[in-house]
Amino acid sequence: MKKQILNLGKALSKAEQRNVFGGYLQECTFTYLSTYTGQWETVTSGGYADGQAGSDQANEDCVGMISNMDATRCFYDCEWDD
């Protein structure tokens, strides 16, 4: 426990900073062209960090859908982006 308390004063790495969420989580809406159906699909998902961090996470999810060949095109819109 003492060791954990002593570590509170250290600076967070860039990777750690990206994983820190504030108290508010936002929803993002994804529109993607499904490789399975050939149709445009829309889904809204919550749990994204507030602000730019959540938008960055949504972008990574879109890239992941394309990389995994679940979609050929993907767009996202988060509450922060409005």
C-alpha positions, 0 to 999 in steps of 0.5 A: 500500500505504501508503495502505491501511495508513493507512486501517486506523485509520478508522471503518467506515460502517454499510454496511461494518460489515454486510459484515464477517463473523467467522470463523464462518458459519452456516446458515439454513433458509428455508420459503417458499410458491412462486409457481411451484408453489403449494407450501411449499418448504424449503431450507437455505443456508450462508454467513450471518454469525454472530449477528444479522448473519446473521439480518438477511441471511436476513431480507433474502433472504426480503424479496427472494424476496417482492419478486421474486415468487418467493414469497408468504410466507417464513420463516427460521430461522438457527442463531443464532436457536435 
